[in-house]
Amino acid sequence: MTENKSLIWDETFPSLLLKGDGAAAFLHGQTTADVFAQKQLERIFMSCLLSTKGSLKALLEIRFSNNIAEIVIISGEINSIVDGFESVIFPADKVNLEVIEPIRRIQKINNFDSWKMSDFKWLDNNQLIGTEFSNCMRASKQELAIWKIKQGFPSFQREINGETNPYELGLADTINLDKGCYLGQEAIARFFRSKSLKYQLRYWEAFGKSNNFDIGNKFLNINQDEKLKKKVGVITSSISVNENLFIGLALIKDNFINNTCYSENGESITIKKPVSFSQPY
């Protein structure tokens, strides 16, 4: 990221509208946030949508206005979310679901502060950007991709792959453990009680050839005494920064997150905790 200019993340996201007297109760039972408490604060809040086994399906931002909830899908697949919601909406829920025009979302970015803690705005497509962003430049596609990787921002079908849970992806701060029942709660409670995760998301960087760092490639731990190679992680995101420097995200086995890792071709891998990663315990 360029040091001498302020950059903004300017992206448009698919959005839904949930209307009716039961909107808050419905979302409270479907997502990881304490929706009733957040609704009282009258601000946009983040929440996760999970499967019954606790794996992350989507990352959402939600805003209430009376009995109307605007839902922006920050990471996830809208058709799957719509189908999932519609399959569990009954007349007694007193809600209606609509797909609405995508929401434009704008946020200042840097490589030091978590994206989850920084101010942002939702805009209609014809709404002016606002004076607070007037002296900023829109991040290029490459700049944005690098920033998201350093943040540990989970991408759909990469980090959000149908198996990973919010704790593994550094989203513990989006889960309220004291609220009532919600989809995936039992699995999340088990993860929390066990204090043990299969993987944790990590930022990585390495020098080498591009095909050594393709998505799906393994990271290894090498026992120098016994010359053994053990799989300790898998690449979920990868991008070339320059001719031979690559960065990305990987799911690393929990008991190896502080160890030295190597590519399948022997390159040494630098592993770091992503900027926005929230510790699960």
C-alpha positions in Angstrom: 0.0 0.0 0.0 1.3 3.4 -0.9 2.6 5.3 2.2 1.8 8.9 1.2 -1.9 8.7 0.3 -5.1 7.6 2.0 -6.8 4.8 0.2 -10.4 3.8 0.3 -12.1 0.4 -0.1 -14.9 1.2 -2.5 -16.9 -1.9 -3.4 -20.6 -2.8 -4.1 -22.1 -5.8 -2.3 -25.3 -7.8 -2.8 -28.1 -6.8 -0.4 -31.3 -8.1 1.1 -34.3 -6.5 2.9 -36.1 -8.3 5.7 -39.4 -6.5 6.6 -41.9 -7.2 9.2 -42.7 -7.3 13.0 -40.6 -10.4 13.4 -37.4 -9.2 11.5 -35.3 -8.8 14.6 -36.4 -12.1 16.1 -35.8 -14.0 12.9 -32.3 -12.7 12.5 -31.5 -13.2 16.1 -32.3 -16.9 15.6 -30.3 -17.2 12.4 -27.1 -15.3 13.0 -24.3 -15.0 15.7 -25.0 -11.5 16.9 -27.3 -10.4 19.7 -29.6 -8.7 17.2 -32.0 -7.2 19.8 -29.1 -5.5 21.6 -27.6 -4.2 18.4 -30.9 -3.0 17.1 -31.3 -0.7 20.2 -27.9 0.9 19.3 -29.2 1.9 15.9 -26.0 1.3 14.0 -24.7 -1.1 11.4 -23.3 -4.3 13.0 -21.6 -7.4 11.8 -22.8 -11.0 12.2 -22.1 -14.5 10.8 -24.5 -16.9 9.2 -23.6 -20.5 9.9 -24.5 -24.0 8.9 -25.9 -26.4 11.5 -22.4 -27.8 12.0 -21.0 -24.3 12.8 -19.2 -23.7 9.5 -19.3 -20.1 8.1 -21.7 -19.6 5.2 -21.6 -15.8 5.0 -20.3 -12.6 6.7 -23.1 -10.0 7.0 -23.5 -6.4 7.9 -27.0 -5.4 9.2 -28.8 -2.2 9.9 -32.3 -1.8 11.4 -34.8 1.0 10.8 -37.9 0.2 12.9 -39.0 -3.3 11.7 -36.9 -3.3 8.5 -33.4 -4.9 8.4 -31.0 -4.1 5.6 -28.6 -6.9 5.1 -25.3 -6.5 3.1 -23.5 -9.7 2.2 -19.8 -8.8 2.8 -18.7 -12.3 1.9 -21.0 -15.1 0.8 -23.3 -16.1 -2.0 -26.6 -14.3 -2.2 -28.7 -17.1 -3.8 -27.7 -19.6 -1.2 -28.6 -17.1 1.6 -31.9 -16.3 0.0 -32.8 -20.0 -0.4 -31.7 -20.7 3.2 -33.8 -17.9 4.7 -36.8 -18.7 2.6 -36.7 -22.4 3.6 -37.1 -21.4 7.3 -39.5 -18.4 7.0 -43.0 -19.4 8.1 -46.1 -17.2 8.4 -45.7 -17.0 12.2 -42.3 -15.3 11.7 -44.1 -12.2 10.3 -41.3 -11.3 7.9 -40.9 -10.9 4.1 -37.6 -11.2 2.3 -36.6 -9.1 -0.7 -33.5 -8.9 -2.9 -32.7 -5.2 -3.3 -30.2 -3.1 -5.3 -26.6 -3.7 -4.3 -25.2 -1.4 -1.6 -22.0 0.6 -2.3 -19.7 0.4 0.8 -16.8 2.8 1.3 -14.1 2.7 4.0 -10.6 4.1 4.6 -8.0 1.4 4.8 -4.4 0.9 6.0 -2.2 -2.0 7.0 -2.3 -1.4 10.7 -5.9 -1.2 11.8 -8.5 -3.9 11.6 -11.1 -3.4 8.9 -13.7 -4.5 11.5 -12.9 -1.5 13.7 -12.7 1.3 11.1 -15.5 3.6 10.2 -17.3 3.0 6.9 -20.4 4.2 5.0 -23.2 2.5 3.0 -24.2 4.5 -0.1 -26.9 4.2 -2.6 -25.4 4.1 -6.1 -26.5 7.6 -6.9 -25.4 9.1 -3.5 -22.4 11.4 -3.3 -19.3 9.9 -1.7 -19.0 12.6 1.1 -16.4 15.1 2.2 -14.6 12.7 4.6 -13.4 10.7 1.6 -12.8 13.6 -0.8 -9.1 13.6 -0.3 -8.7 9.8 -0.7 -8.0 7.7 -3.7 -9.8 4.5 -4.5 -7.5 1.5 -4.0 -6.6 -0.3 -7.2 -7.6 -3.9 -7.7 -4.1 -5.0 -6.8 -3.8 -2.7 -3.8 -7.2 -3.9 -2.5 -6.3 -7.6 -3.0 -3.0 -7.2 -1.1 -4.8 -5.2 1.7 -7.5 -7.9 2.1 -4.9 -10.6 2.4 -2.9 -8.8 5.0 -6.2 -8.1 6.9 -7.2 -11.8 6.7 -10.5 -10.9 5.0 -12.2 -14.2 4.3 -13.2 -14.7 0.7 -16.1 -16.9 -0.4 -15.0 -20.3 -1.8 -11.5 -19.7 -0.5 -11.4 -19.1 3.3 -15.2 -19.6 3.5 -15.2 -23.1 2.0 -18.0 -24.9 3.8 -15.7 -26.4 6.4 -14.1 -23.5 8.3 -15.8 -21.9 11.3 -15.6 -18.3 12.5 -13.0 -19.0 15.2 -10.6 -20.5 12.7 -11.0 -17.4 10.5 -10.5 -14.9 13.2 -14.1 -13.8 13.6 -14.6 -14.5 17.3 -15.6 -10.9 17.8 -18.7 -11.4 15.7 -20.1 -14.2 18.0 -22.2 -13.5 21.1 -21.9 -16.4 23.4 -24.6 -15.2 25.8 -27.5 -14.8 23.4 -30.3 -17.4 23.0 -30.4 -20.2 20.4 -29.4 -19.6 16.8 -28.4 -21.7 13.8 -25.1 -23.4 14.5 -25.0 -22.5 18.2 -24.4 -26.0 19.5 -21.3 -26.5 17.3 -19.9 -23.0 18.2 -20.4 -23.8 21.9 -18.4 -27.1 21.5 -15.6 -25.3 19.7 -15.4 -22.7 22.5 -15.6 -25.3 25.3 -12.9 -27.5 23.8 -10.4 -24.5 23.4 -9.1 -26.5 20.5 -9.3 -25.7 16.8 -8.3 -27.7 13.8 -6.8 -24.7 11.9 -6.2 -21.0 12.3 -6.0 -18.5 9.4 -2.6 -17.0 8.8 -1.0 -14.5 6.5 2.0 -15.8 4.6 4.8 -14.5 2.4 7.5 -16.3 0.5 9.9 -16.0 -2.4 9.8 -18.5 -5.2 8.0 -19.5 -8.4 4.3 -18.8 -9.0 3.2 -22.5 -9.4 4.7 -23.3 -6.0 2.1 -21.1 -4.3 -1.1 -22.0 -6.1 -4.3 -22.2 -4.1 -4.6 -25.7 -2.7 -0.9 -26.3 -2.4 0.3 -27.6 0.9 2.6 -26.1 3.6 4.9 -28.6 5.3 6.8 -28.9 8.5 10.1 -30.6 8.0 11.7 -32.6 10.8 15.4 -32.1 10.0 16.5 -35.1 12.2 14.2 -37.7 10.6 13.9 -35.9 7.2 10.1 -36.2 7.5 7.6 -33.9 5.8 4.3 -33.4 7.4 1.4 -31.4 6.0 0.6 -28.5 8.4 -1.5 -26.2 6.2 -3.1 -25.4 2.9 -3.0 -22.2 0.8 -6.5 -20.6 0.4 -5.4 -17.3 -1.2 -2.4 -16.3 -3.2 -1.2 -13.2 -5.1 2.1 -12.1 -6.7 3.5 -8.9 -5.3 6.5 -8.7 -7.7 8.5 -11.1 -9.9 9.3 -13.6 -7.1 7.5 -12.4 -3.9 4.2 -14.0 -3.2 1.7 -13.4 -0.3 -1.5 -15.0 0.7 -3.6 -16.7 3.3 -3.4 -20.2 4.5 -5.2 -22.5 7.0 -2.5 -23.7 9.4 -3.0 -26.5 11.8 -3.5 -25.0 15.3 -0.5 -26.7 16.9 1.9 -25.5 14.1 0.9 -21.8 13.9 4.2 -20.8 15.6 6.5 -23.1 13.7 8.5 -22.6 10.5 6.7 -23.8 7.4 7.9 -24.8 4.0 6.4 -25.0 0.5 6.1 -28.4 -1.2 9.3 -27.3 -3.1 11.2 -26.4 0.1 10.9 -22.6 0.1 10.8 -21.1 3.6 7.4 -19.5 4.4 7.0 -16.5 6.8 3.8 -16.9 8.8 2.0 -14.0 10.6 -1.3 -13.4 12.3 -3.5 -11.3 10.0 -4.2 -7.7 11.1 -7.9 -8.3 11.8 -7.7 -11.8 13.3 -9.6 -11.9 16.6 -8.3 -14.6 19.0 -10.9 -17.2 19.7 -10.2 -17.6 23.5 
